[in-house]
Amino acid sequence: MPSLKDLKNRISSVKATQKITKAMQMVAAAKLRRAQSAAEEARPYCERMAGVLSNISSAMDGREGVSPLIAGTGSDKVHLLVVATAERGLCGGFNSSIAKMAREKARELKAEGKEYKFFMVGKKGVDALKMEFSNQMVEKVDFREVKNIEFANAESVGSRILEMFDNGEFDVCTLFYSEFKNIMTQIPTAQQLIPAQAPEKTDDQGSDTFYEYEPDEEEILGELLPRNISVQVFRALLENGASEQGARMSAMDNATRNAGEMIDSLTLSYNRQRQAQITKELIEIISGAEAL
């Protein structure tokens, strides 16, 4: 049984931890507002670009010379898995859920006899997957020194993906990230970037709509397709930023409440043991007085 001094030290230690988790929760809440706003503002642009590319791609069905970024290479033997995670931990299952989805995809490809490579964006993804897939990690990028993610950061990743594709290093590229819904919900998402997939049509997107493009479709695609890779990576990084802060805020709130419950439990044990010790001392005093 721990002594009164040990219990007192543990109570002090847990209280100090509780102060830290409470402070981290407040910091995450402040950062979440900015990150959520950035992610929500980026969504319409990214979705509209994907819709335009889908419409142009449909208009070019059956034509020769369609970009391999849409048509593919004619093979799916080599896959590039772009795994975007956070640079820091203490955010619940945010990083592990993305890594788990990428791990399951890699094992699925291996079972099918296909080759896969990892393009890691974020330190925590590397930490989660390096034990099993260190030999398959061909690229590692981190933004630990970047305070606010900007399009230039995503563009550097997108340019490297395009460079690898042009060099024939892979046939299919899939991006893994976490889509932000709310503080309690972040959804691990896998999005195929190359060849580009058309987004699912909603009820308000009529399939009979016809557009005339100026300049022609080939020139528009030549400009938009490479940019779309960076745009989708940028969206993923922004979604990750909001998801990370939401997950951290929720995790630190749980940690703060758990610390409070532990303090109550330790305080109860401390008081009971102290009361037992005082009672014992009183009994000894009374017994000594009666003996006299």
C-alpha positions as CSV (number, residue, x, y, z in Angstrom):
1,M,0.0,0.0,0.0
2,P,1.5,3.4,-0.9
3,S,2.3,5.8,1.9
4,L,0.6,9.1,2.5
5,K,3.6,10.9,1.0
6,D,3.5,8.7,-2.2
7,L,-0.3,9.4,-2.6
8,K,0.3,13.2,-2.1
9,N,3.1,13.2,-4.7
10,R,0.8,11.3,-7.2
11,I,-2.0,13.8,-6.6
12,S,0.4,16.7,-7.3
13,S,1.7,15.0,-10.4
14,V,-1.8,14.3,-11.8
15,K,-2.9,17.9,-11.1
16,A,0.1,19.2,-13.0
17,T,-0.7,16.9,-15.9
18,Q,-4.4,18.0,-15.8
19,K,-3.2,21.7,-16.1
20,I,-1.2,20.7,-19.2
21,T,-4.0,18.8,-20.9
22,K,-6.4,21.6,-20.2
23,A,-4.0,24.2,-21.7
24,M,-3.5,21.9,-24.8
25,Q,-7.3,21.6,-25.2
26,M,-7.7,25.4,-25.2
27,V,-4.8,25.9,-27.7
28,A,-6.4,23.2,-29.9
29,A,-9.8,24.9,-29.7
30,A,-8.2,28.2,-30.8
31,K,-6.3,26.6,-33.7
32,L,-9.4,24.6,-34.7
33,R,-11.4,27.7,-35.6
34,R,-8.8,28.8,-38.1
35,A,-8.1,25.3,-39.5
36,Q,-11.8,24.5,-39.9
37,S,-12.4,27.8,-41.7
38,A,-9.5,27.2,-44.1
39,A,-10.7,23.6,-44.9
40,E,-14.3,24.7,-45.5
41,E,-13.3,27.6,-47.7
42,A,-11.2,25.3,-49.9
43,R,-13.8,22.6,-50.4
44,P,-16.0,24.5,-53.0
45,Y,-13.0,25.3,-55.2
46,C,-11.6,21.7,-55.1
47,E,-15.0,20.2,-55.8
48,R,-15.7,22.6,-58.6
49,M,-12.4,21.8,-60.2
50,A,-13.0,18.1,-60.0
51,G,-16.4,18.7,-61.6
52,V,-15.0,20.7,-64.5
53,L,-12.4,18.0,-65.1
54,S,-15.0,15.3,-65.0
55,N,-17.1,17.2,-67.6
56,I,-14.2,17.8,-69.9
57,S,-13.1,14.2,-69.6
58,S,-16.6,12.9,-70.5
59,A,-16.5,15.1,-73.6
60,M,-13.2,13.6,-74.7
61,D,-14.3,9.9,-74.3
62,G,-13.2,7.9,-77.3
63,R,-10.7,10.5,-78.6
64,E,-7.0,9.6,-79.1
65,G,-4.2,11.3,-77.2
66,V,-6.1,11.7,-73.9
67,S,-3.7,12.5,-71.1
68,P,-2.6,9.5,-69.0
69,L,-3.5,11.6,-65.9
70,I,-7.1,10.7,-67.0
71,A,-6.8,7.6,-69.1
72,G,-4.1,6.0,-67.0
73,T,-1.1,4.1,-68.3
74,G,-3.0,1.0,-69.3
75,S,-1.8,-0.9,-66.3
76,D,-2.3,-0.9,-62.5
77,K,0.7,-3.0,-61.5
78,V,2.5,-0.3,-59.5
79,H,0.6,1.9,-56.9
80,L,1.8,5.0,-55.2
81,L,0.2,5.5,-51.7
82,V,0.4,9.1,-50.6
83,V,-0.2,9.0,-46.8
84,A,-0.8,12.5,-45.3
85,T,-0.7,12.6,-41.5
86,A,0.2,15.1,-38.7
87,E,3.6,16.1,-37.5
88,R,2.7,15.7,-33.8
89,G,0.8,13.3,-31.7
90,L,-1.5,13.6,-28.7
91,C,-4.5,13.7,-31.0
92,G,-6.3,10.4,-30.3
93,G,-6.7,8.0,-33.1
94,F,-6.3,10.6,-35.9
95,N,-2.9,9.5,-37.2
96,S,-3.4,5.8,-36.5
97,S,-6.7,5.7,-38.5
98,I,-5.1,7.1,-41.6
99,A,-2.1,4.7,-41.2
100,K,-4.5,1.8,-40.7
101,M,-6.3,2.5,-44.0
102,A,-3.1,2.8,-45.9
103,R,-1.7,-0.4,-44.3
104,E,-4.9,-2.3,-45.3
105,K,-4.6,-1.0,-48.9
106,A,-0.9,-2.1,-49.1
107,R,-1.7,-5.6,-47.8
108,E,-4.6,-5.8,-50.3
109,L,-2.3,-4.9,-53.2
110,K,0.4,-7.3,-52.0
111,A,-2.2,-10.1,-51.9
112,E,-3.1,-9.3,-55.5
113,G,0.5,-9.5,-56.5
114,K,0.9,-5.8,-57.2
115,E,3.8,-3.5,-56.3
116,Y,3.2,-0.5,-54.0
117,K,5.3,2.4,-52.8
118,F,4.7,4.9,-50.0
119,F,5.0,8.7,-50.3
120,M,4.9,9.9,-46.7
121,V,3.7,13.4,-45.9
122,G,4.0,13.9,-42.1
123,K,6.2,12.5,-39.4
124,K,3.6,10.4,-37.6
125,G,2.7,8.4,-40.6
126,V,6.3,7.4,-41.0
127,D,6.5,6.4,-37.3
128,A,3.3,4.3,-37.7
129,L,4.3,2.4,-40.9
130,K,8.1,2.3,-40.9
131,M,8.3,-1.0,-39.0
132,E,6.4,-2.9,-41.7
133,F,7.0,-0.9,-44.8
134,S,10.3,1.0,-44.4
135,N,11.6,-0.5,-47.6
136,Q,8.6,0.7,-49.6
137,M,8.9,4.3,-48.5
138,V,10.4,6.1,-51.5
139,E,9.6,9.7,-50.4
140,K,9.3,11.5,-47.1
141,V,8.1,15.0,-46.6
142,D,7.4,16.9,-43.4
143,F,6.2,20.3,-42.6
144,R,7.3,20.6,-39.0
145,E,8.8,24.0,-39.6
146,V,5.6,25.3,-41.3
147,K,3.3,27.2,-39.1
148,N,0.4,27.6,-41.6
149,I,0.0,25.2,-44.6
150,E,-0.1,27.2,-47.9
151,F,-0.6,26.1,-51.5
152,A,3.1,26.3,-52.2
153,N,3.6,23.4,-49.7
154,A,1.0,21.3,-51.4
155,E,2.4,22.3,-54.8
156,S,5.9,20.9,-53.9
157,V,4.3,17.5,-53.1
158,G,2.1,17.6,-56.2
159,S,5.1,18.5,-58.5
160,R,7.0,15.5,-57.1
161,I,4.1,13.1,-57.7
162,L,3.8,14.3,-61.3
163,E,7.6,14.0,-61.7
164,M,7.5,10.4,-60.5
165,F,4.5,9.7,-62.8
166,D,6.3,11.2,-65.8
167,N,9.3,9.0,-65.0
168,G,7.1,5.9,-65.1
169,E,7.6,5.0,-61.4
170,F,3.9,4.1,-60.8
171,D,0.6,3.6,-62.6
172,V,-2.0,4.5,-59.9
173,C,-1.8,7.1,-57.2
174,T,-4.0,7.2,-54.1
175,L,-4.1,9.9,-51.5
176,F,-4.9,9.0,-47.8
177,Y,-6.1,11.7,-45.4
178,S,-8.8,12.5,-42.9
179,E,-11.9,14.5,-43.8
180,F,-13.1,16.8,-41.1
181,K,-16.8,16.6,-40.2
182,N,-16.9,18.0,-36.6
183,I,-14.9,17.9,-33.4
184,M,-16.0,14.3,-32.7
185,T,-15.9,12.9,-36.2
186,Q,-13.0,12.7,-38.6
187,I,-13.3,10.3,-41.5
188,P,-10.3,8.5,-43.0
189,T,-10.5,8.9,-46.7
190,A,-8.8,7.4,-49.7
191,Q,-8.9,9.4,-52.9
192,Q,-7.5,8.3,-56.2
193,L,-5.6,11.1,-57.9
194,I,-4.1,9.3,-60.9
195,P,-5.9,8.4,-63.1
196,A,-8.4,11.0,-62.0
197,Q,-11.8,9.7,-61.0
198,A,-15.0,11.6,-61.6
199,P,-16.8,12.7,-58.5
200,E,-20.2,11.2,-57.7
201,K,-23.0,13.2,-59.2
202,T,-25.5,14.8,-56.9
203,D,-29.2,15.4,-57.7
204,D,-28.5,19.0,-58.6
205,Q,-25.8,18.1,-61.1
206,G,-27.7,17.4,-64.3
207,S,-26.0,14.9,-66.6
208,D,-27.5,16.6,-69.8
209,T,-25.7,19.9,-69.3
210,F,-23.5,20.8,-72.3
211,Y,-20.6,23.2,-72.1
212,E,-18.5,24.8,-74.9
213,Y,-14.9,25.3,-74.0
214,E,-12.5,28.0,-75.2
215,P,-9.7,27.2,-75.8
216,D,-10.3,23.5,-76.7
217,E,-10.5,20.7,-74.2
218,E,-7.0,19.4,-74.8
219,E,-5.4,22.8,-73.9
220,I,-7.6,23.2,-70.8
221,L,-6.8,19.7,-69.6
222,G,-3.1,20.3,-70.1
223,E,-3.3,23.2,-67.7
224,L,-5.8,21.9,-65.2
225,L,-4.8,18.3,-64.7
226,P,-1.3,19.0,-63.2
227,R,-2.7,21.8,-61.1
228,N,-5.6,19.5,-59.9
229,I,-3.0,17.2,-58.2
230,S,-1.7,20.0,-56.1
231,V,-5.2,21.3,-55.4
232,Q,-6.4,18.0,-54.1
233,V,-3.2,17.6,-52.0
234,F,-3.8,21.1,-50.6
235,R,-7.3,20.2,-49.7
236,A,-6.1,17.0,-48.0
237,L,-3.6,19.0,-45.9
238,L,-6.2,21.5,-44.9
239,E,-8.7,18.8,-44.0
240,N,-6.0,17.1,-42.0
241,G,-5.2,20.3,-40.2
242,A,-8.8,20.7,-39.0
243,S,-9.2,17.0,-38.2
244,E,-5.9,17.0,-36.2
245,Q,-7.0,19.9,-34.0
246,G,-10.5,18.5,-33.6
247,A,-9.1,15.1,-32.6
248,R,-6.6,16.8,-30.2
249,M,-9.2,18.9,-28.6
250,S,-11.4,15.9,-28.0
251,A,-8.5,13.8,-26.7
252,M,-7.3,16.5,-24.3
253,D,-10.8,17.0,-23.0
254,N,-11.0,13.3,-22.3
255,A,-7.6,13.3,-20.7
256,T,-8.5,16.3,-18.5
257,R,-11.7,14.6,-17.3
258,N,-9.8,11.3,-16.7
259,A,-7.2,13.2,-14.7
260,G,-10.0,14.8,-12.6
261,E,-11.5,11.4,-11.8
262,M,-8.0,10.0,-10.9
263,I,-7.5,13.0,-8.6
264,D,-10.8,12.3,-6.9
265,S,-9.9,8.6,-6.5
266,L,-6.4,9.4,-5.1
267,T,-7.8,12.0,-2.8
268,L,-10.3,9.6,-1.4
269,S,-7.6,7.0,-0.8
270,Y,-5.4,9.6,0.8
271,N,-8.2,10.7,3.2
272,R,-9.1,7.2,4.1
273,Q,-5.5,6.2,4.8
274,R,-4.9,9.4,6.8
275,Q,-8.0,8.8,8.8
276,A,-7.0,5.2,9.5
277,Q,-3.6,6.4,10.6
278,I,-5.1,9.1,12.9
279,T,-7.4,6.5,14.4
280,K,-4.5,4.1,15.0
281,E,-2.5,6.8,16.8
282,L,-5.6,7.7,19.0
283,I,-6.0,4.1,19.9
284,E,-2.4,3.9,20.9
285,I,-2.6,7.0,23.0
286,I,-5.8,5.8,24.8
287,S,-4.2,2.4,25.4
288,G,-1.1,3.9,26.8
289,A,-3.1,6.2,29.1
290,E,-5.2,3.2,30.4
291,A,-2.1,1.2,31.1
292,L,-0.9,4.0,33.4
